[in-house]
Structures are given as structure tokens and as C-alpha cells.
Amino acid sequence: LGKGDEAANVRTSLKMKSDCLSIADDIKESFSNDSSYFGSLEKFFDIKREDIEESSLALARAVWALRQNLIVTTNYEKVLHWASTSPDDTKYWDIQSDYEQASSLRDGTTIETIWHLHGHIDNKKKIILTTESYNRLYDDAHNGEFRMALSTLKSYLVQKSFLFIGYSLEDKYFVNELEKVCDLFDDSNSEHYVLLKEGSALPKALEKKVIPIHYKDHGQPLIDKIRSLGSA
């Protein structure tokens, strides 16, 4: 991610810290300027479609097979877009797609849509990756820029059932919003589910708020489990 001392600093951070946000902060600080940093993000997340093996899209295609028009992701890349049944017609929302988010609360989503809750690689300056950017989204005192995104998320958590896939629910910022919604509405909000590998456990704060669905292992067993949910 960097050269010389910058790369050494990143390696040291990875060894000494387990907090992903702290590591992301250190990585960003290791670059001498924003241009280099954003260039690095582009290198790692803006992958070309022709460089992707078709078989690697199996999991994302299984997600679409659940037949839901709106998929919310915290990923920045285009994998879900490539895996959709009609990529040319599939829409995506960036973090500041205010009109689209507001309209969806009123009218729903009628075509396949991907909501990049933490931003999209095509708009690198708005990506939610570091502590400062997380606060800009999730901290009510600082989220004026992303107020519509957070309000829409809260509304969906109340109105819709979420199935968390490949998401460990250890993101303290997102989990805090989920906890607040569940506590505020108690039994009135929609049920939420999470796919968990056998032997894994939910964070204690979510044990009675999210229903686990277990699968045997990553890879094909997970894909098979998702497909079974789509055919149920």
C-alpha cells in the first residue's frame, strides 16, 4: 500500500491492532497525500469485469436468487452488479443518493437495486472506511452530509426484515443502530436474520434481536444454504 517506511508502518499496524478502523486510519495516514491514498483504493477495489472468474460470482448470484429487489451492501466494488440477472438495468445507490432513498421509502423498489451503504469505488472521496468517515455517517452530531442515508437505514430496519450474509455483525457502528431500533420498537419492528457458520455466535447484545441461520462452512455450503432459502 505504500513505499519504504510507509509500508513498514502499515505492516506494524496490522500486527499490533485488531480494530479494523484503527488499521484503516493508520493505512490512510501512511500516504503522503489524498491522491496517493485514493489511487490505492482504486487499485484494490476498482477491478475490471474481464479480470473476474465467472465461478467467483456464484455467491453473489445466489444472493440475487433470493428474489429481493433491494440489496444493501457495505462493500465498495461492483461484484453484486456483475452478478445481477440484468446488469445493464440494475441500479445502484451511492451513499448520497438522497432522492432515490427517499423515493424508495414511499414507493418501494421495483427493479434490482444495490445500495452501497458505505459508498462506492466510483466516488472514492465519499467512501466510509476510516473512523472519521464512520462518524460522518453514524454519529447524529456529525452526519448532516449523510442524514438521508442514515434515516433511510433506520426506517428499513424497522419496516423490513434483513438477512445478513457475509456480515459478522461486529461492526460496532452499524450494530449500534440496529440495537437502538430493536430496543426502541421492541417486538414491533421486523425480524432480522443472520447466516452464521456453525460454531460461531452472535454478539451478546444481539442474541435476542437477530435470529441465526447456521451453515456448515464457507464456499459451496454457504451458497447451497442461500439457494435453499430462495426456494423455500
N, C-alpha and C positions, 0 to 999 in steps of 0.2 A: 504493500500500500504506500510505501514511501521509500526513500533512499537513505543509506548511511544511518546516521543517528536516529532519523525519524522511524525507520523500520525497526531498529532496535528498541525504541521506546514502545512501539506497538506490541512487539513480542513480549516485552516485560509486563505490559498491562494485561495481556491475555493470560499470562502465567499467574499473576498476583490477584486478579479480580474475578469474581464470579457474576457480578452485577453487569448485565449486558449494556445497560445505559451508561454506566461508568466507562466501560470499554469503548463504547461508541464515542463518548466525549473525548477520550484520550486519542482515539484514531483521528477525529476531526482536528484536534489541536496539534497533531503531529504534522499537518500540512501547513506550509508557509503562507498559503493564500486560498481563498474560496475557489478560485478557478481550478487549482490542482485537486482540491477535495471533490468538487462536483465532477471533474473529469474521471476521478477514480470510481465514483458511484456509477457513472455511465459505463465504464469498463466492466464492472461486475454485474450490473443489473440490466443493462440495455443489450441483451443478447439477440442476435438475429434469428429469425424463424428458420432459415435454412441450416443453421447450426444445431438445431434441436432434433434429437432422435424421436421418431414417431412414438415409439414404445414408452417414452418418458412422460407422455401426455395422458397415460391411462388413468392415473388417479384423478386428474382434473376433469377428464371426460366422465368418470364415474360420479363426480360431484354434480355435473350438469344433468346426469341421468336421473337425479332426484326430482327433476322437472319443476324447479323453482326459477322464477324469472329474475330474482334479485339475489346475487351472491355478494356478501360483504367480505373483503379480504384486507389484511394488514400488509400484504406483500406489495412490492412496487413494480414487479415485472409484468409480462404480457402472457404468461402461461395460460391463465384461465380464458383469455381472449382467443388464443390459438385453439383451445380445446372445445370451444362452444360449437353448437350444431350449425351455426351460421355466422362465422366470424365477420363477414362483411356487413352484417346487420346488427351485430352485438354492440350495445352502447357501453361506455364506461364513464363513471363519475370520478373526477378528481376530488381532492379534499374540499375544494371550494366551489363545487357545483351547486350553488345555493338554489337556483331556480329548479333544477331537476330534483333536488332533495325535498324541497317544499312541495312540489307538484306530486311527488310520489306519496306523500302523507295524505294528500287529498284524493288522488285518483288511483293510487297503486302503480305497479309497473306491469306493462302489458307485453313487453319484449325482453329478451335476455339482456340483462344489465349487470355490470360488475362495478361495485362501489369500492374504490381504493381508499379506505378509511384513513390510512396513514400516508396518502399521497401516491403519486405515480412517477415513474422514471422520466417521463416526458416533461415533467415540471419539477426539476431537481431541487430548486430553492424552497419548495413547499413541503418536501418530504419530512415526515415525522420519524426521527431516528435518534436524536440526542435528547438529553434532559431538558434543555431549553425549549426544543420544539415540542416535546411531550407536554410541557407546561402550557405552551401556547394553545394546545388543543383541549387538554383535560382540566386545566385549572380555571375555575369560573372567574377568577380575578384577572386573568390574562388572556382569555380566549375570545376576545372580541372579533378577531380575524376569522376564527373558525366556529363562531357561535352557532351557525345554522347546522354545521356538521354534527356538533355535539348534541344539539336539541333533537335533530332527526334520529340520531343513535338512541337517545333515551326514549323517544317515542316508539321506535321499533322494538326496543327491549320490553316495553310494556305491552304493545299490541300484538307482536308476533312471537312465535316460537323459534328459537335459534338452535341449530345443530352445529356445534363447534367441531371442526375437522382439522387435525394437524395443529391444534391450538391448545397448549397445555393449561391455559387459564392461570399462568403465573405472571402475566403482565399486570403489575400492581395498579397501573393507571386504569386500564380497561376494567379489571376486576372490581376496582373501587366503584366505578359507575354501575356495574352490574349489581353489586351488593346494595347500593343506595336505592336502586329501582326496586329490587326484591324486598327490601326492608320497608320501603315507603308504601308499596302496594300489597305487600304480604301475599295472600292467596289470590289476589285479584289479577295479577299480571300473568302473562302466558308462561307455560312451562318451557324450560330450556334443557337441552341435552348436550352431552359431550362424548365423543368417541375416545375411549381410553384403552391403551394397551393393557392386557391382563397383567396384574401385579402392580399397576400404577394406582395412585389415589388422588382424589381431588384435594385442593387446599381446604383446610378445615372450615374456613369461612363460607365455603360454597357447598359443603356436604349436603345440606338440606335445601339448597336453592337450585342446583343443577343435577339432572338425572344422568348417571353414567351409562354408556353402552359400550361393552367391552369387546375387543377383538384380540385375536391370538398374537399377531405380530405385524410389524410394518411390511410394506410391499404388497404382494398379492393378497394376503389375508385381509388387510385393511381395505383394499379395493373390492374384494368379494363382499365384505360386510356392508360397505356403502351401497353396492349394487343390490344387495338383499333388502336394504331399507327402501330403495327406489321401487322395488317390485312388490313391496308389502301392501 
